[in-house]
Amino acid sequence: MKSVILSSVLPLAVVVSTTAGLVEKAFAAEPDKQFFQSVEGKWVGPGEIVAGKYKGTKFTCSFTGSTPDGK
């Protein structure tokens, strides 16, 4: 079960955590910046893997995202 969680949640966590830093540096167009700042906050809820070996596996997760100070 641990590998299911890691294989489904870890990629999303990586995307969420790197998006704030990379998007602002590489693609910091004002509309993009406004969008990503508007989706900051906490997300808690169910999810389901939609492709691959674990397709159909349901999970629940909790993420908190914010822009680091000075960004």
Backbone torsions as a table, in degrees:
resi	resn	phi	psi	omega
1	MET	NA	-35.1	179.2
2	LYS	-60.0	-40.6	-179.8
3	SER	-68.0	-31.5	177.2
4	VAL	-64.1	-45.4	-180.0
5	ILE	-64.2	-46.6	-179.8
6	LEU	-63.3	-41.2	-177.3
7	SER	-71.7	-22.0	-179.3
8	SER	-100.9	-37.5	-174.5
9	VAL	-90.9	-37.4	-176.6
10	LEU	-59.1	-45.9	178.0
11	PRO	-60.1	-39.3	178.2
12	LEU	-65.8	-41.9	179.1
13	ALA	-62.8	-39.2	178.2
14	VAL	-64.3	-44.5	179.4
15	VAL	-62.1	-45.7	-178.7
16	VAL	-63.7	-44.0	-176.7
17	SER	-72.0	-32.7	-179.1
18	THR	-86.3	-22.4	-177.9
19	THR	-58.9	-45.8	-177.2
20	ALA	-59.5	-42.8	-178.5
21	GLY	-78.5	-46.7	-175.4
22	LEU	-73.8	-40.3	-177.2
23	VAL	-63.2	-43.7	-178.0
24	GLU	-66.1	-38.3	-178.3
25	LYS	-76.6	-45.7	-172.3
26	ALA	-87.3	-36.2	-172.0
27	PHE	-128.4	31.7	-166.1
28	ALA	-66.9	45.3	172.1
29	ALA	-65.8	142.4	-175.7
30	GLU	-55.3	-43.9	178.6
31	PRO	-61.0	-37.8	177.8
32	ASP	-65.2	-44.8	-179.8
33	LYS	-60.1	-44.7	179.2
34	GLN	-61.8	-41.5	-179.6
35	PHE	-62.3	-51.1	-175.6
36	PHE	-66.5	-31.8	175.2
37	GLN	-70.2	-29.2	-179.8
38	SER	-74.3	-19.6	-179.7
39	VAL	-102.0	10.5	174.9
40	GLU	-67.2	154.8	175.3
41	GLY	133.2	-154.1	-175.8
42	LYS	-110.7	135.6	176.1
43	TRP	-125.2	125.6	177.3
44	VAL	-132.4	130.8	178.3
45	GLY	170.2	178.7	-178.9
46	PRO	-82.1	158.7	175.4
47	GLY	-147.1	168.7	178.2
48	GLU	-146.3	134.5	177.1
49	ILE	-73.6	129.6	-172.2
50	VAL	-106.3	-2.9	179.9
51	ALA	-154.0	160.8	174.2
52	GLY	88.5	-167.9	-174.7
53	LYS	-57.0	-36.2	-175.8
54	TYR	-101.5	21.6	179.8
55	LYS	-51.3	133.5	179.5
56	GLY	91.5	-10.1	179.2
57	THR	-70.4	129.2	-179.3
58	LYS	-100.1	148.4	179.6
59	PHE	-151.4	165.9	175.1
60	THR	-125.9	139.3	-179.2
61	CYS	-144.4	167.0	-179.8
62	SER	-138.7	124.5	179.4
63	PHE	-127.1	144.2	172.6
64	THR	-125.3	126.3	-178.4
65	GLY	-128.9	143.2	177.4
66	SER	-155.4	164.3	175.9
67	THR	-87.7	129.4	179.2
68	PRO	-60.8	152.8	177.3
69	ASP	-57.3	142.2	177.9
70	GLY	83.7	7.4	-179.3
71	LYS	-105.6	NA	NA
